[in-house]
Amino acid sequence: VYDEDQLMKFMDEDVERIAIVRHPFTQFLSSFSFFKISARLGLEADKQSMGRFLQDPLHFKNIPQWSNVLLRTKNAMSYDFGFLGEKHQLGLIESRFTVLILEKLYDSLIVLKRKLFWSMTDILHFSFKVRNSSLSNKMNTTMMDLHRKWSPNDYILYQHFYDIMLDKIERGGQDLKNEVQSFQQILQTTKVFCNDWK
């Protein structure tokens, strides 16, 4: 859980706090797979196990590893921020963090670059172990609705910062769109160059 007092024991007052959030359902899918939640629940590792869990999560509350399952599947992003679903907390998080959106990563990075007066080299990156999106594409809205009921605070958190980022992108206009395109071209060129040196 984010602890401002502990952080400031080690950081300067003007430290820039940067966070990233993603759509809560894809975050759930990723955590369910990465932390092998099916095995912790005593279920087969398949899509059906996710559905069985979401239909009645509390059915599993007596398993030995329930606290770990709860931490990974219920309002996981909100937990990291210390967000309990109270609206005033969103303003506090907003005042402390620049929050990037994974689904708008390139745009978010350009917004961040402009805010901090960085150069393109400051936001160059490579992605590793990226989850194949095909699984999330196959998941139906019923499962997403079940997850929204199980993890409501994450949806509130995500939508709040998604809307903020979308507003910043729109205010950036065509100039920001052009910079995002240039950034993507630089990323691709750099990726090709680095892959040639493997």
Backbone torsions as a table, in degrees:
resi	resn	phi	psi	omega
1	VAL	NA	136.1	179.0
2	TYR	-62.7	130.6	-179.3
3	ASP	-128.6	102.9	-176.5
4	GLU	-59.1	-43.4	-177.2
5	ASP	-63.2	-43.0	179.4
6	GLN	-66.4	-41.6	-179.2
7	LEU	-60.3	-44.4	-174.1
8	MET	-72.5	-7.5	172.6
9	LYS	-71.6	-21.2	-175.1
10	PHE	-118.1	-10.6	-173.8
11	MET	-116.3	157.0	173.8
12	ASP	-73.0	160.0	-178.6
13	GLU	-60.6	-32.4	-175.6
14	ASP	-93.9	19.8	179.6
15	VAL	-60.2	139.7	177.9
16	GLU	-93.5	121.0	-179.5
17	ARG	-95.9	121.4	-178.0
18	ILE	-120.3	130.6	178.6
19	ALA	-131.9	164.3	177.2
20	ILE	-137.5	137.2	175.4
21	VAL	-123.1	160.5	178.8
22	ARG	-135.7	169.3	179.6
23	HIS	-56.4	129.5	-174.3
24	PRO	-56.3	-34.8	-177.6
25	PHE	-71.4	-41.2	177.5
26	THR	-69.3	-30.1	175.3
27	GLN	-65.7	-40.3	177.2
28	PHE	-63.0	-46.0	179.5
29	LEU	-58.5	-43.7	-179.2
30	SER	-64.0	-47.2	-179.9
31	SER	-64.2	-41.2	-178.7
32	PHE	-58.8	-39.4	179.6
33	SER	-78.2	-51.2	-173.0
34	PHE	-63.1	-42.0	-177.7
35	PHE	-91.7	9.4	175.4
36	LYS	50.6	52.1	-177.8
37	ILE	-63.2	-36.1	179.1
38	SER	-54.7	-46.0	-179.3
39	ALA	-63.9	-38.5	179.5
40	ARG	-65.2	-30.2	-179.9
41	LEU	-87.0	-8.5	-177.0
42	GLY	77.9	29.6	-178.9
43	LEU	-116.1	162.9	174.1
44	GLU	-68.2	146.7	-179.3
45	ALA	-83.0	81.7	178.3
46	ASP	-149.2	178.2	-178.6
47	LYS	-61.8	-33.5	-178.2
48	GLN	-62.4	-33.8	-179.2
49	SER	-65.7	-35.6	176.1
50	MET	-63.3	-43.8	179.8
51	GLY	-63.4	-43.6	179.6
52	ARG	-62.0	-40.1	179.0
53	PHE	-65.5	-48.2	-175.5
54	LEU	-68.7	-27.3	179.3
55	GLN	-66.9	-30.8	179.7
56	ASP	-158.7	74.3	-177.3
57	PRO	-57.0	-38.3	-175.9
58	LEU	-70.0	-11.5	174.2
59	HIS	-58.9	-26.5	-174.8
60	PHE	-99.7	9.2	-170.6
61	LYS	-66.6	-14.2	-178.9
62	ASN	-95.6	2.2	178.2
63	ILE	-71.5	152.8	-176.6
64	PRO	-57.9	-32.5	-175.3
65	GLN	-101.8	25.7	-175.4
66	TRP	-58.8	-41.5	-177.0
67	SER	-62.1	-35.6	178.6
68	ASN	-71.0	-41.2	177.4
69	VAL	-62.6	-43.9	179.7
70	LEU	-59.8	-44.8	-179.3
71	LEU	-61.4	-36.6	-175.2
72	ARG	-86.9	-17.6	-171.6
73	THR	-118.3	-19.6	-174.2
74	LYS	-114.4	110.3	177.4
75	ASN	52.3	45.0	-174.9
76	ALA	-63.2	-42.9	179.9
77	MET	-69.2	-39.9	178.4
78	SER	-61.0	-39.1	178.4
79	TYR	-58.8	-44.1	-179.1
80	ASP	-60.8	-36.6	-179.5
81	PHE	-86.4	-11.1	-173.6
82	GLY	74.9	25.3	-177.5
83	PHE	-88.2	122.9	-176.0
84	LEU	-106.6	10.9	177.7
85	GLY	96.1	3.0	-180.0
86	GLU	-90.3	129.9	-171.9
87	LYS	-58.4	-37.2	-177.3
88	HIS	-64.1	-24.2	178.9
89	GLN	-68.0	-29.5	179.1
90	LEU	-62.8	-40.8	178.1
91	GLY	-63.9	-37.1	178.6
92	LEU	-66.5	-44.8	177.6
93	ILE	-61.5	-43.6	-179.6
94	GLU	-60.9	-37.0	-178.9
95	SER	-74.1	-22.4	-176.4
96	ARG	-97.3	-30.8	-171.1
97	PHE	-119.8	147.9	159.3
98	THR	-93.7	113.3	-174.2
99	VAL	-102.3	118.3	177.0
100	LEU	-89.5	157.5	179.7
101	ILE	-115.5	122.0	-176.6
102	LEU	-58.7	-41.4	-178.3
103	GLU	-69.8	-11.4	176.0
104	LYS	-127.1	43.6	-169.5
105	LEU	-60.8	-48.7	-177.2
106	TYR	-62.8	-44.6	177.8
107	ASP	-62.1	-42.9	-179.2
108	SER	-61.4	-40.4	-178.6
109	LEU	-68.3	-35.8	177.1
110	ILE	-68.8	-40.1	175.4
111	VAL	-59.7	-44.5	178.9
112	LEU	-63.6	-44.9	178.9
113	LYS	-56.1	-45.4	-179.3
114	ARG	-66.8	-39.7	-179.5
115	LYS	-63.3	-41.0	-174.4
116	LEU	-97.4	4.0	-179.6
117	PHE	56.8	42.0	178.0
118	TRP	-85.8	171.5	173.4
119	SER	-103.0	172.5	178.4
120	MET	-60.2	-35.6	-178.7
121	THR	-65.0	-23.3	179.3
122	ASP	-71.4	-20.3	-177.8
123	ILE	-115.7	6.0	174.8
124	LEU	-62.4	140.0	-177.8
125	HIS	-157.6	163.8	171.4
126	PHE	-123.5	146.4	179.4
127	SER	-103.3	131.4	178.0
128	PHE	-125.5	150.1	177.3
129	LYS	53.0	43.4	178.5
130	VAL	-77.1	129.5	-178.3
131	ARG	-67.7	136.3	175.2
132	ASN	-65.6	125.9	-175.5
133	SER	-76.5	-6.1	-175.4
134	SER	-62.1	-34.1	-179.2
135	LEU	-66.2	-47.5	-179.0
136	SER	-64.8	-29.6	178.6
137	ASN	-66.6	-28.1	-177.2
138	LYS	-85.1	-14.9	-176.3
139	MET	-73.7	136.4	-175.3
140	ASN	-87.1	165.8	-176.4
141	THR	-66.3	-25.1	178.0
142	THR	-61.5	-44.4	178.9
143	MET	-66.1	-37.7	178.8
144	MET	-65.7	-39.4	177.6
145	ASP	-64.2	-40.1	177.3
146	LEU	-62.9	-41.3	180.0
147	HIS	-67.1	-37.1	178.9
148	ARG	-61.5	-37.7	178.4
149	LYS	-70.0	-34.5	-178.3
150	TRP	-77.3	-32.0	-173.0
151	SER	-131.0	56.5	-170.6
152	PRO	-65.1	-35.3	-176.4
153	ASN	-63.8	-34.4	178.6
154	ASP	-64.1	-35.7	179.1
155	TYR	-70.1	-38.0	176.4
156	ILE	-63.6	-47.3	-179.9
157	LEU	-60.0	-49.9	-177.1
158	TYR	-62.7	-47.0	-177.1
159	GLN	-63.5	-37.7	179.5
160	HIS	-59.7	-50.2	-176.1
161	PHE	-80.2	-25.0	173.4
162	TYR	-64.4	-45.6	-179.9
163	ASP	-63.0	-39.7	178.5
164	ILE	-63.0	-46.0	-179.5
165	MET	-66.1	-40.5	178.9
166	LEU	-60.5	-39.3	178.3
167	ASP	-64.1	-42.1	179.1
168	LYS	-64.7	-39.5	179.3
169	ILE	-65.2	-45.0	-179.3
170	GLU	-64.3	-38.4	179.1
171	ARG	-69.9	-23.1	177.1
172	GLY	-71.5	-20.6	175.0
173	GLY	62.1	-157.3	-176.9
174	GLN	-64.7	-31.5	179.6
175	ASP	-60.7	-43.1	178.3
176	LEU	-68.1	-40.4	178.0
177	LYS	-58.7	-42.2	179.7
178	ASN	-64.8	-38.1	179.9
179	GLU	-69.1	-37.5	176.5
180	VAL	-62.1	-43.3	178.4
181	GLN	-61.9	-42.7	178.0
182	SER	-62.9	-41.4	178.8
183	PHE	-61.4	-43.5	179.1
184	GLN	-63.5	-38.4	177.3
185	GLN	-64.8	-41.1	178.4
186	ILE	-64.7	-42.3	178.0
187	LEU	-59.7	-44.3	-178.9
188	GLN	-65.3	-44.0	179.0
189	THR	-61.9	-42.9	-179.9
190	THR	-66.2	-40.3	179.2
191	LYS	-62.0	-45.2	179.7
192	VAL	-62.3	-44.7	-179.2
193	PHE	-61.1	-47.8	-177.4
194	CYS	-68.4	-37.4	177.6
195	ASN	-63.5	-31.4	178.7
196	ASP	-67.7	-20.2	-177.9
197	TRP	-98.4	5.0	179.2
198	LYS	-67.4	NA	NA
